[in-house]
């Protein structure tokens, strides 16, 4: 059976383009592949596929992007907010949590190991007033005479008791170790390398609590008189009232909001942060509540304390300092060949989880009392980080 050859004006294969769309005319402007029905009627306009419509594609793309953004926001730990939802403070919230010396505080690692009341005589940092950006704070070197106080031959913290608490709570010990960047097995040696003191100035730090099996972090101000353990550069590393590890404060973009419980005499201009001493400290020059002075060797709990003369400058000098992230000043830690990370030595990742506490604004700056003195100085703390 013979087959007539196709007419010269028709395409010989399937139409180009998507199968769901109309046939496209061949190049050269030839007739359509299917003649219109009805003889001389007007050819119907071809239908464009849904995905070929630019406005529809734009609408669909916008909807997809919006859905992704919404999912990311709703999945954030703070429910899409920028700060603490429970009255505490966090690095991202621009808030700082005020912690009185004797207050255990929220999310504690251990029970209190403080062995003496807030007996250190508070002191105001010396130094001329200086203008500073809102994210700066006054800094004092960790080896400054008079920065710390206490009672001669009496340790402000029971280090062995602290060690025993962690031995009975291995999950907390691993979380603690992750913050100070050591192995969990090295925690006892690390704690014994620190020196028990009492703060004599309201001090800004990054505090780390323990919640839901992991370490949390938030910016805080510790009241003068707080019992703490400091490293060999004079930097506070443990708060004895709760066993929480401490690290240097984190810079913030603007003046933070204070939350927590304020104490009489609190003044933001008197808050300091401790900067690491240039060299390891052999002995800290400390002041007793009665005004006598003594030296405490680094890493000693008071057994080797001995009297010394009053320093020429008993009030430590402070200078404006810009805080950085808490990744420095780990020189006093015992050497370790492989510093752990949060996914190897913790029971969960460190989170920026603020503590829960009732919010209370501090008293006006012109209110003086038994806090840290009335000298205004030249720094800011609601304008700079510290724990």
The 8 nearest C-alpha neighbors of each residue, nearest first, counted from 0:
[[1, 2, 3, 4, 5, 6, 11, 7],
 [0, 2, 3, 4, 5, 6, 11, 7],
 [3, 1, 4, 0, 5, 6, 11, 7],
 [2, 4, 5, 1, 6, 0, 7, 11],
 [3, 5, 2, 6, 7, 1, 11, 9],
 [6, 4, 7, 3, 9, 11, 8, 10],
 [5, 7, 8, 9, 4, 3, 10, 11],
 [6, 8, 9, 5, 10, 4, 11, 29],
 [7, 9, 6, 29, 30, 10, 5, 32],
 [10, 8, 7, 6, 32, 11, 5, 30],
 [11, 9, 12, 25, 8, 32, 14, 13],
 [10, 12, 9, 13, 5, 14, 6, 7],
 [13, 11, 10, 14, 15, 9, 32, 25],
 [14, 12, 15, 11, 10, 22, 18, 16],
 [13, 15, 22, 23, 12, 16, 10, 32],
 [16, 14, 23, 13, 17, 22, 18, 25],
 [15, 17, 18, 14, 23, 20, 22, 21],
 [18, 16, 19, 20, 15, 21, 14, 48],
 [17, 19, 20, 16, 21, 14, 15, 22],
 [18, 20, 17, 21, 48, 16, 22, 47],
 [19, 21, 18, 17, 48, 47, 22, 46],
 [22, 20, 45, 23, 46, 19, 18, 47],
 [21, 23, 14, 24, 20, 32, 15, 31],
 [22, 24, 14, 21, 25, 15, 31, 16],
 [25, 23, 31, 29, 26, 22, 30, 28],
 [26, 24, 29, 27, 23, 28, 10, 31],
 [27, 25, 28, 24, 29, 23, 10, 30],
 [26, 28, 29, 25, 24, 30, 8, 31],
 [29, 27, 26, 25, 24, 30, 31, 8],
 [30, 28, 27, 25, 8, 24, 31, 26],
 [29, 31, 32, 24, 28, 8, 9, 34],
 [32, 30, 24, 33, 34, 29, 23, 22],
 [31, 33, 9, 30, 34, 22, 24, 10],
 [34, 32, 31, 35, 22, 30, 36, 9],
 [33, 35, 36, 31, 32, 30, 42, 38],
 [36, 34, 42, 33, 37, 38, 40, 41],
 [37, 35, 38, 34, 40, 39, 42, 33],
 [38, 36, 40, 39, 35, 41, 34, 42],
 [37, 39, 36, 40, 35, 34, 41, 42],
 [38, 40, 37, 41, 35, 36, 42, 34],
 [41, 39, 37, 38, 42, 35, 36, 43],
 [42, 40, 43, 39, 35, 37, 38, 44],
 [41, 43, 35, 40, 44, 34, 36, 39],
 [44, 42, 41, 45, 35, 46, 40, 36],
 [43, 45, 42, 46, 41, 47, 21, 35],
 [46, 44, 21, 43, 47, 20, 22, 42],
 [47, 45, 44, 48, 21, 20, 43, 49],
 [46, 48, 51, 45, 49, 20, 52, 21],
 [49, 47, 51, 50, 20, 46, 19, 52],
 [50, 48, 51, 52, 47, 55, 56, 53],
 [51, 49, 52, 48, 56, 55, 53, 47],
 [50, 52, 48, 49, 53, 47, 56, 55],
 [51, 53, 55, 50, 54, 49, 56, 48],
 [52, 54, 56, 55, 57, 51, 50, 58],
 [55, 53, 57, 56, 52, 58, 59, 51],
 [56, 54, 58, 57, 52, 53, 59, 50],
 [55, 57, 59, 53, 58, 54, 60, 52],
 [56, 58, 54, 60, 55, 59, 61, 53],
 [59, 57, 55, 61, 56, 60, 54, 62],
 [58, 60, 62, 56, 61, 57, 55, 63],
 [61, 59, 63, 57, 62, 58, 56, 64],
 [60, 62, 58, 64, 59, 63, 57, 65],
 [61, 63, 59, 65, 60, 64, 66, 58],
 [62, 64, 66, 60, 65, 61, 59, 67],
 [65, 63, 67, 61, 66, 62, 68, 60],
 [66, 64, 62, 68, 63, 67, 69, 61],
 [65, 67, 63, 69, 64, 68, 70, 62],
 [66, 68, 70, 64, 69, 65, 71, 63],
 [69, 67, 65, 71, 70, 66, 72, 64],
 [68, 70, 66, 72, 67, 71, 73, 65],
 [69, 71, 67, 73, 68, 72, 74, 66],
 [72, 70, 68, 74, 69, 73, 67, 75],
 [73, 71, 79, 69, 74, 70, 75, 68],
 [74, 72, 70, 78, 71, 75, 79, 69],
 [73, 75, 71, 72, 70, 76, 78, 79],
 [76, 74, 78, 77, 79, 72, 73, 71],
 [77, 75, 78, 74, 79, 73, 352, 80],
 [76, 78, 80, 79, 75, 84, 83, 82],
 [79, 77, 75, 73, 76, 80, 74, 72],
 [78, 80, 72, 77, 75, 73, 81, 76],
 [79, 81, 77, 78, 82, 83, 84, 75],
 [82, 80, 92, 91, 79, 77, 83, 93],
 [92, 81, 83, 80, 91, 84, 89, 93],
 [82, 84, 85, 87, 88, 92, 353, 86],
 [83, 85, 86, 82, 77, 87, 80, 353],
 [86, 84, 355, 83, 87, 356, 354, 353],
 [85, 87, 356, 355, 358, 84, 357, 83],
 [88, 86, 354, 353, 355, 85, 356, 83],
 [89, 87, 353, 94, 95, 217, 96, 83],
 [88, 90, 217, 353, 92, 91, 218, 351],
 [89, 91, 92, 217, 218, 93, 351, 88],
 [92, 90, 89, 93, 82, 81, 351, 94],
 [82, 91, 93, 89, 94, 81, 90, 83],
 [92, 94, 255, 91, 90, 256, 251, 89],
 [95, 93, 256, 255, 88, 92, 257, 89],
 [94, 96, 219, 257, 218, 88, 256, 258],
 [95, 97, 219, 258, 259, 88, 257, 220],
 [98, 96, 259, 220, 260, 219, 258, 261],
 [97, 99, 221, 220, 222, 96, 100, 260],
 [100, 98, 222, 102, 101, 221, 97, 262],
 [99, 101, 225, 222, 102, 224, 98, 221],
 [100, 102, 99, 103, 240, 225, 117, 116],
 [103, 101, 99, 104, 100, 98, 240, 241],
 [104, 102, 240, 241, 101, 105, 111, 107],
 [103, 105, 102, 107, 106, 98, 241, 240],
 [106, 104, 107, 354, 355, 103, 208, 356],
 [107, 105, 208, 209, 210, 354, 108, 104],
 [106, 108, 241, 208, 109, 105, 209, 243],
 [107, 109, 242, 243, 209, 241, 208, 106],
 [110, 108, 242, 241, 107, 164, 111, 243],
 [109, 111, 241, 112, 242, 240, 108, 107],
 [110, 112, 240, 241, 113, 239, 109, 242],
 [111, 113, 157, 239, 156, 240, 114, 161],
 [112, 114, 156, 239, 240, 111, 155, 115],
 [115, 113, 155, 156, 112, 157, 154, 116],
 [116, 114, 155, 113, 117, 118, 156, 154],
 [115, 117, 118, 114, 101, 113, 224, 155],
 [118, 116, 224, 119, 225, 115, 100, 101],
 [117, 119, 116, 288, 224, 120, 149, 115],
 [120, 118, 148, 149, 224, 288, 117, 199],
 [119, 121, 288, 199, 118, 122, 287, 148],
 [122, 120, 199, 371, 223, 200, 119, 370],
 [121, 123, 371, 199, 200, 372, 124, 120],
 [122, 124, 372, 371, 374, 125, 269, 200],
 [125, 123, 315, 316, 317, 314, 122, 126],
 [126, 124, 316, 314, 315, 317, 123, 376],
 [125, 127, 316, 317, 128, 376, 124, 318],
 [128, 126, 377, 129, 376, 125, 318, 317],
 [377, 127, 129, 376, 126, 130, 378, 375],
 [130, 128, 377, 131, 127, 378, 319, 318],
 [129, 131, 128, 377, 132, 378, 319, 379],
 [130, 132, 135, 129, 133, 319, 378, 136],
 [133, 131, 134, 135, 130, 382, 136, 253],
 [132, 134, 382, 254, 253, 135, 131, 383],
 [133, 135, 383, 382, 251, 132, 253, 252],
 [136, 134, 321, 383, 132, 133, 320, 382],
 [135, 137, 383, 379, 320, 378, 380, 319],
 [138, 136, 319, 271, 378, 318, 320, 317],
 [137, 139, 272, 317, 318, 320, 271, 273],
 [140, 138, 317, 273, 274, 272, 141, 316],
 [141, 139, 274, 276, 142, 143, 273, 275],
 [140, 142, 233, 276, 275, 143, 273, 232],
 [141, 143, 276, 140, 233, 280, 144, 283],
 [142, 144, 140, 141, 146, 315, 145, 139],
 [145, 143, 284, 146, 142, 285, 313, 315],
 [144, 146, 285, 147, 313, 286, 284, 314],
 [145, 147, 144, 143, 199, 315, 198, 148],
 [148, 146, 198, 145, 285, 199, 197, 196],
 [149, 147, 286, 285, 197, 119, 287, 196],
 [148, 150, 119, 287, 197, 196, 286, 151],
 [149, 151, 287, 153, 152, 148, 288, 154],
 [150, 152, 153, 304, 149, 301, 293, 287],
 [151, 153, 301, 302, 304, 150, 154, 303],
 [154, 152, 150, 301, 151, 155, 300, 149],
 [155, 153, 300, 156, 301, 195, 152, 114],
 [154, 156, 114, 195, 115, 196, 226, 113],
 [157, 155, 113, 114, 154, 112, 195, 158],
 [158, 156, 112, 160, 159, 161, 114, 113],
 [157, 159, 161, 160, 156, 162, 190, 191],
 [160, 158, 162, 161, 157, 163, 191, 187],
 [159, 161, 163, 162, 157, 158, 164, 112],
 [162, 160, 158, 164, 159, 163, 112, 157],
 [161, 163, 159, 165, 160, 164, 187, 166],
 [162, 164, 166, 160, 165, 161, 159, 167],
 [165, 163, 161, 167, 162, 166, 160, 109],
 [166, 164, 168, 172, 167, 162, 163, 169],
 [165, 167, 163, 168, 164, 169, 162, 172],
 [166, 168, 165, 164, 169, 163, 172, 162],
 [167, 169, 165, 166, 171, 170, 172, 164],
 [170, 168, 172, 171, 166, 165, 173, 167],
 [171, 169, 173, 172, 168, 346, 174, 345],
 [170, 172, 174, 173, 169, 168, 175, 165],
 [171, 173, 169, 175, 165, 170, 174, 183],
 [174, 172, 345, 183, 176, 170, 344, 171],
 [173, 175, 345, 171, 177, 176, 172, 214],
 [176, 174, 172, 178, 173, 177, 171, 244],
 [177, 175, 173, 183, 181, 179, 174, 178],
 [176, 178, 180, 174, 175, 179, 341, 344],
 [177, 179, 175, 176, 180, 174, 244, 214],
 [178, 180, 176, 177, 181, 175, 244, 329],
 [181, 179, 177, 178, 338, 176, 339, 182],
 [182, 180, 176, 338, 179, 339, 177, 185],
 [181, 183, 185, 184, 176, 339, 338, 344],
 [182, 184, 173, 176, 185, 186, 172, 181],
 [183, 185, 182, 186, 187, 181, 176, 188],
 [186, 184, 182, 183, 188, 187, 189, 181],
 [185, 187, 189, 188, 183, 184, 190, 176],
 [188, 186, 190, 189, 162, 185, 191, 184],
 [189, 187, 191, 185, 190, 186, 192, 333],
 [188, 190, 186, 192, 187, 191, 332, 333],
 [191, 189, 187, 192, 193, 188, 186, 158],
 [190, 192, 188, 189, 193, 187, 298, 158],
 [191, 193, 298, 189, 190, 188, 194, 230],
 [192, 194, 298, 230, 229, 191, 190, 228],
 [193, 195, 298, 228, 229, 297, 299, 196],
 [196, 194, 228, 155, 156, 154, 227, 300],
 [197, 195, 227, 155, 226, 149, 147, 148],
 [196, 198, 226, 148, 224, 225, 149, 147],
 [197, 199, 223, 224, 147, 225, 200, 148],
 [200, 198, 121, 223, 147, 122, 224, 146],
 [201, 199, 223, 198, 202, 371, 122, 121],
 [200, 202, 222, 223, 270, 221, 220, 271],
 [201, 203, 271, 221, 220, 272, 270, 200],
 [385, 202, 204, 386, 220, 272, 384, 219],
 [386, 385, 205, 203, 248, 247, 219, 206],
 [204, 206, 386, 218, 248, 246, 385, 217],
 [207, 205, 245, 386, 217, 216, 218, 204],
 [208, 206, 216, 215, 244, 243, 214, 245],
 [207, 209, 106, 215, 107, 214, 243, 216],
 [210, 208, 214, 106, 108, 213, 215, 107],
 [209, 211, 212, 213, 106, 214, 208, 215],
 [212, 210, 213, 209, 347, 214, 346, 215],
 [211, 213, 210, 346, 347, 209, 170, 214],
 [214, 212, 347, 210, 209, 211, 349, 346],
 [213, 215, 209, 349, 208, 174, 207, 210],
 [214, 216, 350, 208, 352, 207, 351, 349],
 [217, 215, 207, 351, 206, 352, 208, 350],
 [216, 218, 89, 206, 88, 353, 205, 90],
 [217, 219, 205, 95, 386, 385, 89, 206],
 [386, 220, 218, 96, 95, 385, 204, 97],
 [219, 221, 203, 386, 97, 202, 385, 98],
 [222, 220, 202, 98, 201, 386, 203, 99],
 [223, 221, 201, 99, 100, 225, 224, 98],
 [222, 224, 200, 201, 199, 198, 225, 121],
 [223, 225, 117, 198, 119, 197, 100, 199],
 [226, 224, 100, 197, 198, 223, 222, 227],
 [227, 225, 197, 239, 155, 196, 113, 224],
 [228, 226, 238, 239, 237, 196, 195, 197],
 [227, 229, 195, 237, 194, 193, 236, 235],
 [230, 228, 235, 234, 194, 236, 233, 193],
 [231, 229, 193, 233, 232, 331, 234, 194],
 [230, 232, 279, 331, 280, 233, 297, 229],
 [233, 231, 276, 275, 279, 230, 234, 141],
 [232, 234, 141, 230, 229, 231, 142, 275],
 [233, 235, 229, 230, 232, 273, 275, 141],
 [236, 234, 229, 228, 237, 245, 227, 233],
 [235, 237, 245, 229, 244, 228, 246, 234],
 [238, 236, 244, 228, 245, 227, 243, 239],
 [237, 239, 227, 243, 242, 240, 241, 226],
 [238, 240, 242, 113, 112, 227, 241, 226],
 [241, 239, 111, 103, 113, 238, 112, 242],
 [240, 242, 107, 111, 109, 103, 239, 243],
 [243, 241, 109, 239, 108, 238, 237, 240],
 [244, 242, 238, 241, 108, 237, 207, 208],
 [243, 245, 237, 236, 207, 175, 242, 206],
 [246, 244, 236, 206, 237, 205, 207, 235],
 [245, 247, 205, 325, 236, 204, 248, 206],
 [248, 246, 325, 204, 205, 385, 249, 245],
 [249, 247, 385, 204, 384, 205, 322, 386],
 [248, 250, 324, 323, 384, 322, 325, 251],
 [249, 251, 322, 323, 384, 134, 383, 248],
 [252, 250, 134, 253, 249, 93, 383, 384],
 [251, 253, 134, 250, 254, 133, 93, 255],
 [254, 252, 133, 134, 251, 255, 382, 93],
 [253, 255, 382, 133, 381, 134, 256, 383],
 [256, 254, 93, 94, 381, 382, 253, 95],
 [255, 257, 94, 95, 93, 381, 258, 254],
 [258, 256, 95, 94, 96, 360, 255, 381],
 [259, 257, 358, 96, 359, 360, 97, 95],
 [258, 260, 97, 358, 96, 359, 357, 356],
 [261, 259, 359, 97, 98, 262, 258, 99],
 [260, 262, 361, 97, 259, 265, 360, 263],
 [261, 263, 265, 264, 370, 260, 99, 361],
 [264, 262, 368, 370, 265, 369, 367, 261],
 [263, 265, 367, 370, 368, 369, 366, 371],
 [264, 266, 263, 370, 262, 371, 267, 261],
 [267, 265, 364, 268, 269, 264, 270, 375],
 [266, 268, 380, 379, 269, 270, 381, 265],
 [267, 269, 379, 378, 266, 375, 270, 380],
 [270, 268, 267, 266, 375, 376, 123, 271],
 [269, 271, 201, 380, 202, 267, 268, 203],
 [272, 270, 137, 202, 138, 203, 136, 201],
 [271, 273, 138, 203, 202, 385, 137, 139],
 [272, 274, 139, 141, 138, 140, 234, 275],
 [273, 275, 140, 141, 139, 138, 272, 276],
 [276, 274, 232, 141, 234, 140, 233, 328],
 [275, 277, 232, 141, 140, 278, 142, 274],
 [276, 278, 275, 279, 232, 140, 142, 141],
 [279, 277, 276, 280, 232, 275, 231, 142],
 [280, 278, 232, 231, 281, 276, 277, 331],
 [279, 281, 231, 282, 232, 278, 142, 297],
 [280, 282, 297, 296, 279, 283, 231, 295],
 [283, 281, 296, 295, 297, 280, 294, 284],
 [282, 284, 295, 294, 285, 296, 142, 280],
 [285, 283, 294, 144, 293, 145, 282, 295],
 [286, 284, 148, 145, 147, 293, 292, 294],
 [285, 287, 148, 292, 145, 291, 290, 149],
 [286, 288, 291, 149, 150, 290, 289, 148],
 [287, 289, 120, 119, 290, 118, 286, 149],
 [290, 288, 287, 291, 120, 286, 292, 119],
 [289, 291, 287, 288, 286, 292, 120, 309],
 [292, 290, 287, 289, 286, 293, 288, 309],
 [293, 291, 286, 307, 285, 306, 309, 287],
 [292, 294, 306, 307, 305, 285, 284, 286],
 [295, 293, 284, 283, 305, 304, 282, 285],
 [296, 294, 304, 282, 283, 301, 297, 284],
 [295, 297, 282, 299, 281, 298, 283, 294],
 [296, 298, 282, 299, 281, 194, 231, 295],
 [297, 299, 194, 192, 193, 296, 191, 300],
 [300, 298, 296, 297, 301, 194, 295, 302],
 [299, 301, 154, 302, 195, 194, 298, 153],
 [302, 300, 152, 304, 153, 303, 154, 299],
 [301, 303, 152, 304, 300, 299, 153, 154],
 [304, 302, 301, 305, 295, 296, 299, 152],
 [305, 303, 295, 301, 152, 294, 302, 151],
 [306, 304, 293, 294, 303, 307, 295, 151],
 [307, 305, 293, 292, 294, 304, 308, 291],
 [308, 306, 293, 292, 294, 305, 309, 284],
 [307, 309, 292, 310, 306, 293, 291, 311],
 [308, 310, 292, 311, 307, 313, 291, 312],
 [311, 309, 312, 313, 308, 144, 145, 284],
 [310, 312, 313, 309, 314, 308, 144, 315],
 [311, 313, 310, 314, 315, 144, 316, 309],
 [314, 312, 310, 145, 311, 315, 144, 309],
 [313, 315, 312, 124, 125, 145, 316, 122],
 [316, 314, 124, 143, 125, 146, 145, 313],
 [315, 317, 125, 126, 124, 314, 139, 318],
 [318, 316, 139, 138, 137, 126, 124, 125],
 [319, 317, 137, 138, 320, 139, 316, 126],
 [318, 320, 137, 136, 138, 378, 135, 131],
 [321, 319, 138, 136, 137, 135, 318, 322],
 [320, 322, 135, 136, 323, 134, 250, 319],
 [323, 321, 250, 249, 248, 320, 384, 135],
 [322, 324, 249, 250, 325, 321, 248, 247],
 [323, 325, 249, 326, 248, 250, 322, 247],
 [326, 324, 247, 246, 327, 248, 323, 249],
 [327, 325, 324, 328, 329, 247, 246, 323],
 [326, 328, 325, 329, 324, 247, 330, 323],
 [329, 327, 330, 275, 326, 232, 331, 234],
 [328, 330, 331, 332, 327, 179, 326, 180],
 [331, 329, 328, 332, 232, 231, 333, 230],
 [332, 330, 231, 230, 329, 333, 232, 192],
 [331, 333, 330, 329, 189, 334, 192, 230],
 [332, 334, 189, 335, 331, 188, 185, 192],
 [335, 333, 332, 336, 181, 331, 330, 338],
 [334, 336, 337, 338, 333, 181, 182, 332],
 [335, 337, 338, 334, 181, 339, 182, 333],
 [336, 338, 335, 339, 182, 181, 334, 340],
 [339, 337, 181, 180, 335, 336, 182, 340],
 [340, 338, 344, 182, 180, 181, 343, 337],
 [339, 341, 342, 343, 177, 344, 338, 180],
 [340, 342, 345, 343, 348, 344, 177, 339],
 [341, 343, 340, 344, 345, 348, 347, 346],
 [344, 342, 340, 341, 345, 339, 346, 177],
 [343, 345, 173, 341, 339, 177, 342, 340],
 [346, 344, 174, 173, 341, 347, 177, 343],
 [345, 347, 212, 213, 170, 174, 173, 344],
 [346, 348, 213, 345, 212, 349, 341, 342],
 [349, 347, 341, 213, 350, 342, 345, 214],
 [348, 350, 214, 215, 213, 347, 341, 351],
 [351, 349, 215, 352, 348, 214, 216, 213],
 [350, 352, 216, 215, 89, 353, 217, 90],
 [351, 353, 215, 350, 216, 89, 354, 217],
 [354, 352, 88, 87, 89, 217, 83, 351],
 [355, 353, 87, 105, 356, 106, 88, 352],
 [354, 356, 87, 85, 86, 105, 353, 357],
 [357, 355, 86, 87, 259, 358, 354, 85],
 [356, 358, 86, 259, 359, 355, 258, 260],
 [359, 357, 258, 259, 86, 356, 360, 260],
 [358, 360, 259, 258, 260, 357, 361, 261],
 [359, 361, 258, 257, 362, 358, 261, 259],
 [362, 360, 261, 359, 363, 265, 257, 260],
 [361, 363, 364, 366, 360, 261, 265, 263],
 [364, 362, 365, 366, 361, 266, 265, 264],
 [363, 365, 266, 366, 362, 265, 267, 367],
 [364, 366, 363, 367, 373, 266, 362, 264],
 [367, 365, 364, 363, 264, 362, 368, 263],
 [368, 366, 264, 373, 365, 372, 263, 369],
 [369, 367, 264, 263, 370, 372, 366, 373],
 [368, 370, 264, 263, 371, 372, 367, 121],
 [371, 369, 264, 263, 368, 265, 372, 262],
 [370, 372, 121, 122, 123, 200, 264, 223],
 [373, 371, 123, 370, 374, 122, 367, 264],
 [372, 374, 367, 375, 371, 264, 368, 123],
 [375, 373, 376, 372, 123, 269, 124, 268],
 [374, 376, 268, 373, 269, 377, 266, 128],
 [377, 375, 128, 374, 268, 378, 269, 127],
 [128, 376, 378, 129, 127, 268, 375, 130],
 [379, 377, 268, 137, 136, 376, 319, 269],
 [378, 380, 268, 382, 136, 267, 381, 383],
 [381, 379, 382, 383, 267, 270, 136, 268],
 [380, 382, 255, 254, 383, 267, 379, 256],
 [381, 383, 254, 133, 380, 134, 379, 255],
 [382, 384, 134, 135, 136, 380, 381, 250],
 [385, 383, 248, 249, 250, 203, 218, 204],
 [203, 204, 386, 384, 248, 205, 219, 220],
 [204, 219, 385, 205, 203, 220, 218, 206]]
